[in-house]
């Protein structure tokens, strides 16, 4: 018990003393997750709208694939992205392997199914009279999309928070594609795994507290959005 207490005290000291190694991992996590979330939303929201709004042959198959990808192991995504970005891969010339943008590609693939599936569910759950009302008012295709997205904004924000929660806590993609390079691509999760394995329990505790704080804020925000979406 004393060992754990000492680890927590040292962890607080590292956080509040501005330990550069600790904050380097935090900054890398924020940078990579923000970049991947921006890409996930830009791609996922339109695709989710199209999936939820339109009826087409094979829609059930597409929905099944998207739902299956929700539980896709992060280490497999990391393996696929690594294979594409490695020197002998199709995108080896881009130089994205072991970089933050390279990590963001993998994390975008992780977040996309969540955004697409939850956006499609939100669109399908809207009042069925909404499209007819918009058409009556003379809305074109783009205006209909934005009006529908605006109507489902709370559910889409909830999807974004769910995706962010999974992205910020993943390990496999960051480890395989980022390489866990100190001062460069080491994230909170990979730093916790490495430092704890080295016996640096205090660093793991400090970064763990940051991750728990992020998880708490995401859950509080998600609960608030659920209440607003129900109203």
N, C-alpha and C positions, 0 to 999 in steps of 0.2 A: 504493500500500500504506500509506503514511504517512497518507493521507486516511482510510482505513478504520480504522486504529489510533486515530487521534485521535477519530473518531466513537464508537468503542467506549469510550474513556476518558471522553469527555464524557457518554456515555449512562449509564455507571456512576455518574458524579458526580450526574447528575440524579436517578437512582433513590435513591441513598443520602443525598442532601441533602434529600429530601422535597419535591422540586419540586411546587408545588400544581397546576400545569397537567397535569403528567404523571399525578399521582395522581387528579385529577378524571376523566380518561379511564379509568383503571383502575377506579375506584369505579363509574362509569356502566356499564362492561362487566359488572362483577360483579352489580350490581343488576338490570340488564336480563336477563342470562343466567339468574340464579337465579329470577327471576319467570317467565320463559318455560319453564324446566325444570320448575318446580313444576306449571305448567298442563299441560305436555306429558305428565308422568307421571300426573297425576290423570285426564286424558282418555284418554291413549293406552294405559295398562296395561289398564283394563277393556275397551276396544275390541279390543285385541290378544288378550285372553283369549277374548272372544266369537268373534272371527274364527278363532282357532286351535282352540277347543274344539268349536264347533258345526259341523254340516253342514247346508247349506241351498242351495237353487237359486241359481245365480249366484255361488257362493263363488269360483270361479276368476276370474270377471270382477272381483270386488272385490279379490282378491289382486293381480291384474294392475295395477289402478288404484293400489293402495297401493305396489306395487313401482316403478311408473312415477314416482310422486311422490317417490321417494327421490332422484332426480336432477333434481328441479325446480329451475331456476335461481333463485337468491336475488333477482336483480334483477326477475324476473317476479312473485315473491311480493310484493316491495316495491311494484311497480306496482299490483297488485291491491289490497293493503291501503291504499295511498295513495288509490286511486280511491274506496274505501269511506269513508275518514276525512276526505277533503277537504271543504271547506265545501259543495260542491254534491253530495256523495255521500250515500248512505243513512244513514251514521253521522256525518255532518258536525257534528251538534249535540252530540256527545259531547265535543268539544274534545280528542280524543286524538292528533290529528296533531301531530308535532314534540314528542312527550312520550316518556318512558321506557316507560310502560304501552302506548303505541301501538306502539313498537318491539317490545315483548314479544309483542304479538299476532302480528306477522309472524314473529318467531322461533319462536313456538309452532307456527305452521303449518309451519315448516321442520323442527322436531324431531318433530312428531307422526308422520309416516310411518315414521321410523326406529324409534320406540318401538312403534308398532302392528305393523310387519312383524317385528321381532326378537322381540317378545313372542309373537306368533302362532307363529313358528318354534319358540320355546322350549316353548310349550304342546304343539305337535304332536310334539315330540321326546321328550316324557315317556313313561314306561312306560304302555302301553295298559291295564294292569290297575288303574291308579290310580283312575279314575272308579268302577269297579265296587267297589273296596275301600272308597271313601268312602261309596258308596250303602249298602253292607252295614253300615257303621258308623252309618248313620242320618243322614248329613250332608244339610243342606238346600242350596239353590242357592248361597246366600251363603257358607256354610261350604266348599262344594266349590270355589268360586272362590278363596277366600283360601288354602285348602290347596294348590291347584294353583299359585298365584302364589308361595307360599312354597317349594314344591318347585323352581320355576324361578327362584328369586331371583337366583342368580349370573348367569344369562343376561339377566335383566331389568336388573340393575345394569350389565352390559356394554352393553346397549342404551342406558341412560341416559348412559353415558360417551361412547358414539359420537355420540349426539345433542348432548351438551354440546360435544364437540369441533367439530362442524359449526356450532353456534350461535355459539360464542365467536369463531370465526374468519371469520364472514360479514361482507360489506361492503355489499352491495346494499340489504338491508332497512334497516340502520342509516342509510345515507346518504339513502335516499329518504323513509322514514317518520320518521326522527329529525331529519333536516335538518342533522346535523353541527354543532349549535350549541355553541359554546365554553362550558364550565362547566355545561352542561345536558344535551345528548344526544350529545356527542362521545365515541365509544368508542375503544378501542385501535386497531382496524383503520382506522376513518375518520381518526383522528388521524395514523396512520402515512402514509396516502395523502396527506393534506393537508400535513403538515409536510415530508415528503420532497419534495413538489412545490414547496414554498416554499424549498427549500434548507436546511431545518433538519434536517440529517442526524442530529445527535446525539439529537434527540427521537425520531425514527423508530427509531434503534438501541435506545434505552432501552425503548420500548414493544414493539419487536420481541423483545427479550430476555424481557420478561414473557410475551408470547404463546408463545414457544418453550418457556418453563418450564412454562406451562399444558399445552401439547401433550405435553411429556415426561412430566409427571405423569399425564395422561390415558392415555398409552400404557403406562406402567408399571402403572397400576391395571388397565387392560384386560388386560394380559398375566397379571397375577395372578388376575383373575377367570376367565379362560379356563382356567387350570390347575385352579382349584377346580371349575369347571363340568364338566370332563372326569372328575374323580375320582368 
